[in-house]
């Protein structure tokens, strides 16, 4: 039996399973042991060891029979935003306490059909609203990384903080995330992992608790670009139950990883040079461009002129859609219901239930959203933000029309910050974390974060590549070339 099985990635574990060097049950037991030893990270919030071992045994039988699909027997974590049949699915919120769905989300079903083993549900910001996993009803998820010998707890990023922490700490081989404004890419950058947000419509949203329906997209969080290609292939595909799901064939993303990017044009957007950006991120970005150039790509300066309006537009559109989506949590049909006093009517039930069930960040965004959709302000805010969104999308279309294949940017404006360091400040400070990622959601494009180095405190920093719509295979290949050139192998030192 191999040791440290939980430290394997998807590709390595798949090859070991096929070669008979280990079994899915052994892999799963190694992960379950790692999860139980890592309660200090608060990454797994609903453990499902019985389901995991049952699926692992079934996967071993499939592998022995010789009919095993790509993900067969590989243990993964599922973000708490995905509905999983008979397993708590709370979206990190108190308002969904006790909710056990009678159905399985399309993405988690496809992963199960591909033989993947679900280890449990992962911590996240409440309703995916947050950039630091500090708005969760389960408490903060904690990064396995630390600054040098400093014991301060750091954020794993958000909203997919539990997913990022679990993958970085080798509690699972990979995890699902969702990304509405950067919630896969920012935590991946903070934890030295790989995260891809596919093109809007590439993965089904059915059975995923909605935050902002025109922006949300599921994707994989993994230990390598190859693993991201493997897992995205299993997650993606057309779903008639989701009207925004694209009826397009899913290519073999893994087969497209040649590492050859000669002749590709990579754009460097001048608008992403921010005032006050740390020198280390600036240097990393330049270095990334040099590496892609050395690999045979052509580096081109480009302009995305409407970038400066992206954050304000996003923080109008996303809360507007959230206020509409979250109206269904009323204490009537499922989840938490407040205890009512005598004489309380339906209005009091709604008010008390939502006051108890929603945390302050969700309440803040629902109020913003309701305000920008209200009669007197609809045109001033919501419609104007939608027009800006169209202009941002056109900026990207113009650049791609000039023959640009991918765009290289920083993934985040800083390395991971300490838990509590940003929450005390103005919420807008937290929102600024999404400055490099929200444009991609507004335009519906695929984007990937690749670990690209460590800052002077020993924390991971990521670079983002943005691709053409539906060309995740090409984007993954560029990311694969970058990953190979960077040679990032750092892992957090174990303290938990």
Secondary structure, 3 states (H helix, E strand, C coil): CCCCHHHCCHHHHHHHHHCCCCCHHHHHHHHHHHHHCCHHHCCEEEECHHHHHHHHHHHHHHHHHCCCCCCCCCEEEEECCECECCEECCCCCHHHCCCECCCCCHHHHHHHHCCCEEEEEECCCHHHCCCCCCCCCCCCCCCCCCCCCCCCCECCCCCCHHHHHHHHCCCCCEEEEEECCCCCHHHHHHHCCEEEECCCCCCCCCCECCCCCCCCEEEEEECCHHHHHHHHHHHCCCCCCCCCCCCCCCCCCHHHCCCCCCCCEEEEEHHHCCCCCCHHHHHHHHHHHHHHHHCCCEEEEECCHHHHHHHHHHHHHHHHHHHHHHHHCCCCCCCCCCCCCCCCCHHHHHHHHHHHHCCHHHHHHHHHHHHHCCCCCHHHHHHHHHHHHHHHHHHHHHHHHCCCCEEEEECCCCCCCECCCCCCCCHHHHHHHHCCCHHHHHCCCCEEEEEEEECCCCCEEEEEEEECCCCHHHHHHHHHHHHHHHCCCCCCCCCC
